[in-house]
Structure formats: structure tokens, C-alpha cells
Amino acid sequence: MTKVWAALMAMLALTGCWKEAPTQANLSMTSYSYSPVLLTEAKVEGLKIPFNTTVVTGEAEDANIPRNLGAYTLSWSAGNKDTIAVSAKWVELLTDRAWEASLEVSPDDLMRNSLNTASITLIFGPNGQFVAGTDPSDTGSGKDLASECGTRTPTQDRDISAEVDAHALLAEALRFDYPPVPDQTTCPEPAS
């Protein structure tokens, strides 16, 4: 009976067929390999994630690599809402340009585990690209749910290289040799 129950829960998690909205989420963050960021704020349903700043790097463009390594577990009351709001503020490590963006996703589209915990993955790309995705816990085959080009916030631009001792992993992240940004990007190069 236990195996049947586990199989049913796994099937519900994969198909998204839950009758109730998730009340908890695992929030993870990643970036495209050529667009690491210093994340200064992230929110889900208005709840600020409890960190000051964090370095976000990854290889989100590689479908064979899980995008949701490491996660913050959040509890909120999604109730019967049609959408879940996610937002972020960040600075691109390689350009020192600051951005902010917010998106809405449907709770019905979020992948969930057997405990009805939803998966939300924030993905950062070049020129302010912000993507909200959802990922299974064991593979790299997640899906993107919403995307937008963020808004430039020049007053928040920062010389990240001057802050290498202020943030964990920042010095290591700045020493890495990142691949070049592709010529064609989802979001255009900003005018300034």
C-alpha cells in the first residue's frame, strides 16, 4: 500500500493535479553561465527571502544540468489565488549594472513534490533578463513559466570588484573566466 501511495503522490506531483494551492515553496536561484549576478533582494508573495546579498551563478542554458541546486524553503498563504508574485533586485557581476523585475506565475503550473511543496526557480540572464521557472527535484528538465526584461536601476549600480571581501564567494565568482554573452539575447543591450 505504501508503494501505491508513493506512486500516486509522484504522479500528482508530476502532472500538477493538486486540488489545493501550495502553502510552501522551495525557492532556488541560478543564472546563465555568461550572466552571474549579485542578488540583493528576492520576494515571493511579498515575503522577502532572508539574506542580505548572495552570488548567483549557474548554467541554466544547459538542459542536462539541474537548475535548482540549493533552495530556500518558504511558507506563505497562497489560498485560492490565481497567481503567485515573484520579484528580484540584482546587479550583474560582469557589468555592474543594477536591475529589478517582477513576474506572476500560476500556482497550477508549479511542479510539486509529494508534500505539495512547489518549486520556484529564479533565473538571471544578460541585460536584465529575469525568468521564473519550475524544476523537478531530480533532473535538469525544468520549464520556464514567465520571463521579462527587467528595469534598469542606475542609482543602484555598483562597482562589484570593490566589494570582493564583503560577500561570501564573490572573490571566487569574479576570478572565474565566464563565456561571452551571445550576440543574440532575449533582452537588448541597454542604451546606458
Disulfide bonds with the S-S distance in Angstrom:
Cys149-Cys187 2.16
